[in-house]
Amino acid sequence: MKVPFNLYLNRAKRIKLIPNFFISVPYLKLSNVKGFMEDGWVWIEDEEWLLFPPLSLTTNNNHHCPFISKLKNVWSDFESLHPSPNFSKKEFLDWEYIFNPTHFNDLSGGKWETYRKNIRKWPRTHENWKYLDYIDTISNRNKIRYLLADWMEMKMEDLQDYDLIINYILGYHSNVHFKFLYHIKDKLNPIYDLYAINVWDENWMYINYRYCIIKKDNPYLDEFARYLFYTDPIIQKKGKLINDGGCLGNEGLERFKDKLNPVKKRAVYSWIK
């Protein structure tokens, strides 16, 4: 029978399951998935996939759902939980990068040399910048739409789930958080030009860094916007690690994230019967 997907999340939290990048209320709500329960087991699915391995509501042994062979293939596993032996094949889905935001407070040493140099380049040519919380005005909403449209056009070959991205940014969900990077060209006539948006949500263990949306034709802006995210006092005070998702098959993005010195890089798999 159908149940709220929060039942799955609550059970996962109670048994201290290590969540993956897709575990958050906003992500699941905006993805229009559905929760189901049968014979003491709960799971989440969409039209094509069982999103994650099913969880037992009565035991911590979650590797042997007795009727899993009747269910759909599993889209994404967990670090601490794979499906049962009924699944004979696993397919690589993506990488999952975990970062410690406090590591970005001290960028000394050779392992940070390239990133340390790159984050200085954009602000050097855009001195009057501000990193601010969102203020809901018609002007700001229009700036967000224009920046999002340009960014999606620039990233067209790499992006998936266009509707989900639009809903994340323009849906103004209460559990989705934003910070905005502006540049003020003229101090005497201050007009705030929007250059970047950092978007994140959370679960019980991680902050999920969803999107870093930047203005096109701005070299090294991505590096600087990410640096602002990781060193933001709001982020660091939470005391959580950051799940920065994967690479979607983009080898350049993989090399970039590798250079940011993750504390963990995990291969995520789909499981096929």
C-alpha positions as CSV (number, residue, x, y, z in Angstrom):
1,M,0.0,0.0,0.0
2,K,1.1,3.6,-0.5
3,V,2.6,5.5,2.4
4,P,4.4,8.8,2.8
5,F,8.0,8.6,1.7
6,N,9.0,10.1,5.0
7,L,8.3,6.7,6.6
8,Y,11.3,5.4,4.7
9,L,13.5,8.4,5.7
10,N,12.5,8.1,9.3
11,R,13.4,4.4,9.4
12,A,16.7,5.0,7.6
13,K,17.6,7.7,10.2
14,R,16.6,5.4,13.1
15,I,18.8,2.6,12.0
16,K,21.6,5.1,11.3
17,L,21.8,4.3,7.6
18,I,24.5,6.3,5.8
19,P,22.5,8.4,3.4
20,N,23.4,8.9,-0.3
21,F,23.1,12.2,-2.3
22,F,19.5,11.6,-3.1
23,I,18.2,11.3,0.4
24,S,16.5,14.5,1.4
25,V,12.9,15.7,1.7
26,P,13.1,18.3,-1.0
27,Y,14.8,16.0,-3.5
28,L,12.2,13.2,-3.1
29,K,9.3,15.6,-2.9
30,L,10.3,17.5,-6.1
31,S,11.0,14.2,-7.8
32,N,7.3,13.1,-7.3
33,V,8.2,9.7,-6.0
34,K,5.9,7.5,-3.9
35,G,6.4,5.4,-0.8
36,F,5.1,1.9,-0.4
37,M,4.8,-0.6,2.4
38,E,4.2,-4.4,2.5
39,D,4.7,-7.1,5.1
40,G,6.8,-4.9,7.3
41,W,9.0,-3.5,4.5
42,V,9.1,0.0,3.2
43,W,10.5,1.4,-0.1
44,I,10.4,4.4,-2.5
45,E,9.9,4.1,-6.2
46,D,9.1,6.1,-9.3
47,E,7.7,4.9,-12.6
48,E,10.8,3.0,-13.6
49,W,13.0,2.2,-10.5
50,L,13.0,1.3,-6.9
51,L,15.0,4.3,-5.8
52,F,16.9,2.6,-3.0
53,P,17.0,-0.8,-1.3
54,P,13.9,-1.6,0.8
55,L,14.1,-1.3,4.5
56,S,12.6,-3.5,7.2
57,L,10.4,-1.8,9.8
58,T,10.9,-4.6,12.3
59,T,14.5,-5.7,12.0
60,N,17.9,-4.2,11.3
61,N,18.7,-7.0,8.8
62,N,17.8,-5.2,5.5
63,H,19.6,-7.5,3.1
64,H,17.0,-10.1,2.6
65,C,13.6,-8.6,1.6
66,P,11.7,-11.8,0.8
67,F,9.7,-10.4,-2.1
68,I,12.3,-8.1,-3.6
69,S,12.4,-10.2,-6.8
70,K,8.9,-8.9,-7.5
71,L,10.0,-5.3,-7.2
72,K,11.7,-3.0,-9.7
73,N,15.5,-2.7,-10.2
74,V,17.3,-0.5,-7.6
75,W,18.5,2.8,-8.9
76,S,21.0,3.8,-6.2
77,D,22.6,1.8,-3.4
78,F,23.9,3.0,0.0
79,E,27.4,2.9,1.3
80,S,26.3,0.5,4.1
81,L,23.5,-1.3,2.3
82,H,23.3,-3.2,-1.1
83,P,20.4,-5.2,-2.3
84,S,20.0,-8.9,-1.8
85,P,21.7,-11.6,-3.9
86,N,18.6,-11.6,-6.2
87,F,20.3,-8.8,-8.1
88,S,22.9,-10.5,-10.3
89,K,24.3,-7.4,-12.0
90,K,25.5,-4.0,-10.7
91,E,26.0,-1.0,-13.0
92,F,28.1,2.0,-12.2
93,L,25.8,5.0,-11.6
94,D,28.1,7.8,-10.5
95,W,30.7,8.9,-8.0
96,E,29.8,10.4,-4.6
97,Y,32.1,13.0,-3.1
98,I,32.2,13.8,0.6
99,F,34.1,16.9,1.8
100,N,34.8,18.4,5.2
101,P,34.1,22.1,4.9
102,T,36.6,23.0,7.7
103,H,39.4,21.7,5.4
104,F,38.8,24.8,3.2
105,N,39.8,27.1,6.0
106,D,43.5,26.4,5.5
107,L,44.5,26.1,1.9
108,S,48.2,25.9,2.6
109,G,50.4,23.2,1.2
110,G,51.0,21.6,-2.2
111,K,47.7,19.7,-2.4
112,W,45.8,23.0,-2.5
113,E,48.2,24.9,-4.7
114,T,46.1,25.0,-7.9
115,Y,42.8,25.6,-6.1
116,R,44.4,28.3,-3.9
117,K,45.6,30.2,-7.0
118,N,42.4,29.8,-8.9
119,I,40.0,31.1,-6.2
120,R,41.9,34.4,-6.2
121,K,41.4,35.1,-9.9
122,W,37.8,36.0,-10.2
123,P,37.6,38.3,-7.2
124,R,40.8,40.0,-8.4
125,T,38.9,41.3,-11.4
126,H,35.5,41.8,-9.6
127,E,36.5,43.6,-6.4
128,N,33.1,44.8,-5.3
129,W,31.3,41.5,-4.6
130,K,28.9,40.4,-2.0
131,Y,27.7,37.0,-0.9
132,L,24.2,37.4,0.5
133,D,21.1,35.6,1.7
134,Y,18.1,35.6,-0.6
135,I,15.7,38.6,-0.5
136,D,12.4,37.9,-2.3
137,T,11.7,40.7,-4.7
138,I,10.4,40.7,-8.3
139,S,13.8,42.0,-9.4
140,N,15.7,39.2,-7.7
141,R,13.3,36.5,-9.1
142,N,13.9,37.8,-12.6
143,K,17.7,37.8,-12.1
144,I,17.5,34.2,-10.9
145,R,15.5,33.1,-13.9
146,Y,17.9,34.8,-16.4
147,L,21.0,33.3,-14.7
148,L,19.4,29.8,-14.5
149,A,18.4,29.9,-18.2
150,D,21.9,30.9,-19.3
151,W,23.5,28.3,-17.0
152,M,21.2,25.5,-18.2
153,E,22.0,26.4,-21.8
154,M,25.7,26.4,-21.1
155,K,25.5,23.0,-19.3
156,M,23.0,21.4,-21.7
157,E,25.2,18.4,-22.5
158,D,25.9,17.6,-18.9
159,L,22.6,18.2,-17.1
160,Q,19.9,15.7,-16.3
161,D,16.4,16.2,-14.8
162,Y,15.8,19.7,-16.1
163,D,12.4,20.0,-14.5
164,L,13.8,19.0,-11.1
165,I,16.5,21.7,-11.3
166,I,13.9,24.3,-12.2
167,N,11.7,23.2,-9.4
168,Y,14.6,23.3,-6.9
169,I,15.6,26.9,-7.9
170,L,12.2,28.5,-8.6
171,G,9.9,26.4,-6.4
172,Y,11.1,28.1,-3.2
173,H,10.8,25.0,-1.1
174,S,11.2,25.7,2.7
175,N,13.9,23.1,3.1
176,V,16.0,24.3,0.1
177,H,18.6,26.9,1.0
178,F,20.4,29.5,-1.2
179,K,23.2,32.1,-1.1
180,F,23.8,34.6,-3.9
181,L,27.0,36.1,-5.2
182,Y,26.6,39.6,-6.5
183,H,29.0,42.0,-8.2
184,I,28.5,45.8,-7.9
185,K,30.1,47.6,-10.8
186,D,29.5,51.1,-9.7
187,K,29.6,52.0,-6.0
188,L,27.9,55.4,-6.6
189,N,25.1,53.8,-8.5
190,P,24.9,50.3,-6.9
191,I,23.3,47.8,-9.2
192,Y,23.6,44.2,-8.0
193,D,24.4,41.9,-10.8
194,L,23.8,38.2,-10.0
195,Y,26.8,36.0,-10.8
196,A,26.3,32.8,-8.9
197,I,23.9,30.8,-6.7
198,N,24.8,28.1,-4.3
199,V,21.9,25.7,-3.5
200,W,21.8,23.0,-0.8
201,D,19.6,20.9,1.4
202,E,20.2,18.5,4.2
203,N,19.6,15.1,5.8
204,W,20.5,13.7,9.2
205,M,24.1,13.2,8.3
206,Y,25.1,15.4,5.4
207,I,24.6,18.8,3.8
208,N,23.8,18.0,0.1
209,Y,25.4,20.6,-2.1
210,R,22.9,20.5,-5.0
211,Y,23.9,23.1,-7.5
212,C,26.5,25.8,-8.1
213,I,25.0,28.0,-10.8
214,I,27.3,30.5,-12.3
215,K,27.2,33.2,-15.0
216,K,28.7,32.0,-18.2
217,D,32.0,33.4,-19.6
218,N,33.5,33.9,-16.1
219,P,36.7,31.8,-15.8
220,Y,37.3,30.6,-12.2
221,L,34.0,31.8,-10.9
222,D,33.0,28.2,-10.2
223,E,36.0,27.7,-7.9
224,F,35.3,30.9,-6.1
225,A,31.6,30.2,-5.6
226,R,32.4,26.8,-4.2
227,Y,35.0,28.3,-1.9
228,L,32.3,30.7,-0.5
229,F,29.9,27.8,0.0
230,Y,32.4,25.6,2.0
231,T,33.7,28.5,4.1
232,D,30.3,30.0,4.9
233,P,29.9,30.2,8.7
234,I,26.3,29.0,8.2
235,I,27.6,25.7,6.7
236,Q,30.5,25.2,9.0
237,K,28.5,25.8,12.2
238,K,26.3,22.8,11.4
239,G,29.2,20.5,12.0
240,K,28.2,18.2,9.1
241,L,30.2,16.8,6.2
242,I,29.2,17.8,2.7
243,N,27.9,15.4,0.1
244,D,28.8,17.1,-3.2
245,G,27.2,14.4,-5.4
246,G,29.0,13.1,-8.5
247,C,30.1,13.9,-12.0
248,L,27.4,12.6,-14.3
249,G,30.0,11.1,-16.6
250,N,31.9,14.5,-17.0
251,E,35.6,13.6,-16.7
252,G,36.5,17.3,-16.4
253,L,34.2,17.7,-13.3
254,E,35.7,14.5,-11.9
255,R,39.2,15.8,-12.1
256,F,38.1,19.1,-10.6
257,K,36.5,17.5,-7.6
258,D,39.4,15.2,-7.1
259,K,41.6,18.3,-6.7
260,L,39.4,19.5,-3.9
261,N,40.7,16.8,-1.6
262,P,37.6,14.8,-0.7
263,V,37.6,12.8,2.5
264,K,35.7,10.1,0.6
265,K,35.0,9.2,-3.0
266,R,32.5,6.3,-3.3
267,A,31.3,4.5,-6.4
268,V,27.5,4.3,-6.5
269,Y,25.8,1.5,-8.3
270,S,22.5,0.6,-9.7
271,W,21.4,-3.0,-9.2
272,I,19.8,-5.1,-11.9
273,K,18.0,-8.4,-11.6
